[in-house]
Amino acid sequence: MPTNSTPPLVTALRKKDAYLDFVSKIRFQETVSSYLFKAGDHFYKIKKADSEHTSLAVKQAFCQEEAKLLHRLNGEELQAEVLPVYQNGKSFSYKNEAGATAVDYALKTTALSERNLVSHLLDQKKLSLIAVGRIARKLAQAHSDFPVNDKTAHERGRAGVLRSLCEDMLYQMKRHLDESFTQPIRDMIRHPLDKFFDEQNRLFQRRIRKHRIVEGHGALLPEHIHVKGQTVIFLSPQEAQKKYAILDAANDVATFSVELLRQQEEELNSSFLDRYLRSSRDRTDMKPLLPVYQMYAALRLGVTNCEMRTAMAWSEEEREAFQQKAVQYFNIAVRFARQLPH
C-alpha cells in the first residue's frame, strides 16, 4: 500500500519518457523498503532512503551488492545492472543529458512473469513435486559452489551466532505481541533451545570443518523463486542482509521448508528436504541441525510479519492478516523446538 506522500522522483519514473528504452506500460508497486517499477521487459527497484541507505554512495553499493547476489545465484539466466537516476532541473529520468546529476540508483533486471513465481504457484495449488525437486537441486548446487572462507566460516558458523539470532527473535516477538500470548511460546522454546546449544557445539564445529557455512540466499521465500520449465531463478530479497545470507546451508533450506509447512504442503516439504539432502550429500549432519534452523526461520518470519503490520498505512484487515501469519509462524517454531535432539 503506497504512503500518502510520493517523492517527485517516484512520480517522474512512473512516466514512459523517463526510460532509456521504449516502454508501452509501467506498473508501480511500493513496499516497506523499496519502490518497484515494471517497465516493458525490465524491472527497476529503487531503495528508499532510511537509516541504512544514508547517502548516494551507500545506495549505489547496496544495488551493486544485490546485482552480484543475483549473478552468483543465477549466472547468465538473469541479467542485472545498476543504473543511475538523474535529476535535470525539476525532472528525473535515467537519461544522462547535459546538466543532469545522479541523485539515486536503481537495480535493473529482466522482468519475469509473476505467474511462474512459486508464491503464485502455491496459491493456485500448481507447484509440482518436479518443480520442488529442481529448486532443491539448484539450491544444493549454489551452496556447494559458494562456501565462505575459513575465517568467515569460523565467525558465522559458531553455535553462539545462531543462539544470539534466536535470542533476538524471542525478544522481538515479546516487543510486538501481548505477553500473555508470547510468554508460553517463549517458555516452550527456551529450555530445549538452551539444551541444544549447550550440548551440540561439536556439531557446529563439524559443519565448519566440512565447509557447510555458505554465502547463501538469506531469505529463500516462495516470492523469491521463479520456475519455468527446467529453469529455476532465485530472486533477491528486499534487502541483501549478510547476517542472514552467510550462515549454515541449513538456513536457506529451513526458510523455504517453513513456508511450505505454513501453507500445509507437507508432501512438497518432505520431497524438497529429501531431494536437497540427497543432492547436497549432507544428510547425516544436517538432519539433527535442521530443526533448530527451522525454529529460527519460523521465529524470524513471524517477527517480520509483526514488523510489516506496523510499517505502513495498511487497512485493519491487512494488519490482521499480518498478525495471523505471525501467529502461524510462532506455532511452527514451537513445533520444531519440540523436535530438537536431546
Number of C-alpha atoms within 10 A of each C-alpha: 12 14 12 8 6 10 9 11 17 17 12 15 21 19 15 17 15 18 17 11 13 12 16 9 12 15 11 15 12 17 16 15 15 15 17 20 22 21 22 17 14 17 19 22 21 21 22 17 14 9 7 10 15 11 14 14 13 13 20 20 15 21 25 19 16 23 21 16 22 24 18 17 24 18 12 10 14 17 15 22 17 20 19 18 22 22 20 16 9 8 14 25 24 21 19 15 11 7 9 17 16 17 15 22 25 24 21 20 20 16 16 18 10 13 13 18 22 24 19 16 18 16 10 10 10 12 19 12 15 14 20 22 19 19 25 25 20 21 24 22 15 20 24 18 14 16 22 20 12 14 9 16 23 17 15 21 26 20 19 15 14 20 17 11 16 22 17 14 21 22 14 18 26 18 13 16 16 10 13 9 12 18 15 11 18 19 11 15 22 16 12 19 20 11 13 19 17 11 11 15 13 12 17 22 15 13 21 23 14 12 19 24 31 27 26 29 30 22 25 23 22 19 19 17 18 22 22 14 9 9 13 22 20 26 25 21 17 15 15 18 15 12 11 17 20 23 27 29 30 22 28 26 27 24 23 22 24 25 22 20 17 15 11 11 16 13 11 20 19 16 16 24 21 14 19 24 20 13 18 18 12 17 14 9 16 19 13 15 21 22 21 27 26 26 28 28 28 30 28 24 23 27 27 17 21 23 18 18 21 12 13 15 13 16 11 9 8 14 18 13 14 20 20 14 18 26 21 18 25 25 18 22 28 20 17 21 23 17 14 18 16 9
